Amino acid sequence: MTIPGLDPSGELGRLFFQIQSKSGHDKDVRHPPTTSRGATDAVDLSGLAQDIRIYSSRAAQLPDLRTDRIQQIQQTLAQGSELATPEQLADAIARETILNDLGS
């Protein structure tokens, strides 16, 4: 299963991995037995693990601050416009509540 744009370091990413580990989807990752001669170890990564590695490296390249977004918010506030509608706020609060309940 692939979730585009999943940030594995964020709250949703941690929740997703907790659910994945509880549901037994970790069976895709195989670790071959090691030999006593110290031969090189090999690991086959699942598609999910490969996606996580790709997205993690992409996320590491992003700047910590999105100055373009900060400027847009500052302009919106300076104009006296709303940043979000009441419906958008209610939706965000509901999502956060659901995520918090699932993480407990």
NUGU-930655 format. One record per residue (C-alpha): x, z, y negated; residue number from 1; residue in three letters. Coordinates in Angstrom, 2 decimals, always signed. Layout:
// NUGU-930655
{X X	Z Z	Y Y	seq NUM	type ALA}
...
END
This chain:
// NUGU-930655
{X +0.00	Z +0.00	Y +0.00	seq 1	type MET}
{X +1.38	Z -0.93	Y -3.38	seq 2	type THR}
{X +0.25	Z +0.46	Y -6.70	seq 3	type ILE}
{X +1.60	Z -1.68	Y -9.53	seq 4	type PRO}
{X +3.10	Z +0.30	Y -12.37	seq 5	type GLY}
{X +3.21	Z +3.57	Y -10.44	seq 6	type LEU}
{X +5.72	Z +5.90	Y -12.04	seq 7	type ASP}
{X +7.07	Z +7.98	Y -9.16	seq 8	type PRO}
{X +8.36	Z +10.62	Y -11.54	seq 9	type SER}
{X +4.96	Z +11.12	Y -13.25	seq 10	type GLY}
{X +2.05	Z +13.32	Y -12.23	seq 11	type GLU}
{X +0.15	Z +10.47	Y -10.57	seq 12	type LEU}
{X +3.26	Z +9.46	Y -8.61	seq 13	type GLY}
{X +3.80	Z +13.01	Y -7.31	seq 14	type ARG}
{X +0.15	Z +13.25	Y -6.35	seq 15	type LEU}
{X +0.28	Z +9.90	Y -4.56	seq 16	type PHE}
{X +3.32	Z +10.95	Y -2.54	seq 17	type PHE}
{X +1.73	Z +14.26	Y -1.58	seq 18	type GLN}
{X -1.32	Z +12.40	Y -0.30	seq 19	type ILE}
{X +0.85	Z +9.82	Y +1.50	seq 20	type GLN}
{X +2.84	Z +12.51	Y +3.29	seq 21	type SER}
{X -0.32	Z +14.36	Y +4.35	seq 22	type LYS}
{X -1.94	Z +11.19	Y +5.68	seq 23	type SER}
{X +1.03	Z +10.30	Y +7.90	seq 24	type GLY}
{X +2.00	Z +7.04	Y +6.22	seq 25	type HIS}
{X +5.63	Z +8.10	Y +6.38	seq 26	type ASP}
{X +5.81	Z +6.62	Y +9.87	seq 27	type LYS}
{X +7.00	Z +3.34	Y +8.33	seq 28	type ASP}
{X +10.42	Z +4.81	Y +7.60	seq 29	type VAL}
{X +12.67	Z +4.64	Y +10.67	seq 30	type ARG}
{X +15.97	Z +6.40	Y +11.16	seq 31	type HIS}
{X +17.99	Z +5.06	Y +14.07	seq 32	type PRO}
{X +19.94	Z +7.62	Y +16.08	seq 33	type PRO}
{X +23.52	Z +8.21	Y +15.01	seq 34	type THR}
{X +26.38	Z +7.80	Y +17.43	seq 35	type THR}
{X +28.99	Z +10.40	Y +18.14	seq 36	type SER}
{X +31.75	Z +8.00	Y +16.99	seq 37	type ARG}
{X +30.53	Z +8.17	Y +13.39	seq 38	type GLY}
{X +29.30	Z +4.59	Y +13.19	seq 39	type ALA}
{X +27.54	Z +3.56	Y +10.02	seq 40	type THR}
{X +23.99	Z +4.79	Y +9.73	seq 41	type ASP}
{X +21.15	Z +2.39	Y +8.99	seq 42	type ALA}
{X +17.78	Z +3.06	Y +7.45	seq 43	type VAL}
{X +14.81	Z +0.70	Y +7.38	seq 44	type ASP}
{X +12.73	Z +1.36	Y +4.27	seq 45	type LEU}
{X +9.01	Z +0.79	Y +4.27	seq 46	type SER}
{X +7.48	Z -1.58	Y +1.77	seq 47	type GLY}
{X +6.34	Z +1.42	Y -0.25	seq 48	type LEU}
{X +9.84	Z +2.88	Y -0.37	seq 49	type ALA}
{X +11.26	Z -0.46	Y -1.46	seq 50	type GLN}
{X +8.64	Z -0.74	Y -4.22	seq 51	type ASP}
{X +9.46	Z +2.79	Y -5.38	seq 52	type ILE}
{X +13.14	Z +1.92	Y -5.60	seq 53	type ARG}
{X +12.40	Z -1.25	Y -7.59	seq 54	type ILE}
{X +10.02	Z +0.47	Y -10.03	seq 55	type TYR}
{X +12.33	Z +3.46	Y -10.42	seq 56	type SER}
{X +15.22	Z +1.22	Y -11.43	seq 57	type SER}
{X +12.95	Z -0.66	Y -13.87	seq 58	type ARG}
{X +11.71	Z +2.62	Y -15.36	seq 59	type ALA}
{X +15.29	Z +3.83	Y -15.82	seq 60	type ALA}
{X +15.96	Z +0.80	Y -18.02	seq 61	type GLN}
{X +13.05	Z +1.52	Y -20.37	seq 62	type LEU}
{X +13.69	Z +3.40	Y -23.61	seq 63	type PRO}
{X +12.54	Z +7.02	Y -23.80	seq 64	type ASP}
{X +10.55	Z +6.33	Y -26.96	seq 65	type LEU}
{X +8.30	Z +3.35	Y -27.58	seq 66	type ARG}
{X +8.90	Z +3.01	Y -31.29	seq 67	type THR}
{X +6.49	Z +0.07	Y -31.52	seq 68	type ASP}
{X +3.67	Z +2.24	Y -30.18	seq 69	type ARG}
{X +4.63	Z +5.16	Y -32.43	seq 70	type ILE}
{X +4.53	Z +2.89	Y -35.50	seq 71	type GLN}
{X +1.14	Z +1.52	Y -34.48	seq 72	type GLN}
{X -0.27	Z +5.05	Y -34.14	seq 73	type ILE}
{X +1.21	Z +6.08	Y -37.49	seq 74	type GLN}
{X -0.40	Z +3.07	Y -39.18	seq 75	type GLN}
{X -3.75	Z +3.80	Y -37.56	seq 76	type THR}
{X -3.62	Z +7.41	Y -38.75	seq 77	type LEU}
{X -2.55	Z +6.36	Y -42.26	seq 78	type ALA}
{X -5.60	Z +4.05	Y -42.45	seq 79	type GLN}
{X -7.89	Z +6.87	Y -41.36	seq 80	type GLY}
{X -9.01	Z +4.97	Y -38.26	seq 81	type SER}
{X -9.80	Z +6.56	Y -34.92	seq 82	type GLU}
{X -7.17	Z +6.47	Y -32.20	seq 83	type LEU}
{X -9.79	Z +6.71	Y -29.47	seq 84	type ALA}
{X -13.55	Z +6.66	Y -29.15	seq 85	type THR}
{X -15.43	Z +9.71	Y -27.86	seq 86	type PRO}
{X -16.08	Z +7.79	Y -24.63	seq 87	type GLU}
{X -12.35	Z +7.13	Y -24.14	seq 88	type GLN}
{X -11.58	Z +10.81	Y -24.71	seq 89	type LEU}
{X -14.25	Z +11.89	Y -22.21	seq 90	type ALA}
{X -12.91	Z +9.43	Y -19.64	seq 91	type ASP}
{X -9.34	Z +10.69	Y -20.08	seq 92	type ALA}
{X -10.42	Z +14.33	Y -19.73	seq 93	type ILE}
{X -12.44	Z +13.51	Y -16.60	seq 94	type ALA}
{X -9.49	Z +11.69	Y -15.02	seq 95	type ARG}
{X -7.10	Z +14.52	Y -15.80	seq 96	type GLU}
{X -9.54	Z +17.05	Y -14.34	seq 97	type THR}
{X -9.89	Z +15.03	Y -11.14	seq 98	type ILE}
{X -6.12	Z +14.65	Y -10.79	seq 99	type LEU}
{X -5.60	Z +18.36	Y -11.33	seq 100	type ASN}
{X -8.22	Z +19.19	Y -8.70	seq 101	type ASP}
{X -6.61	Z +16.80	Y -6.18	seq 102	type LEU}
{X -3.18	Z +18.29	Y -6.79	seq 103	type GLY}
{X -4.33	Z +21.83	Y -6.05	seq 104	type SER}
END
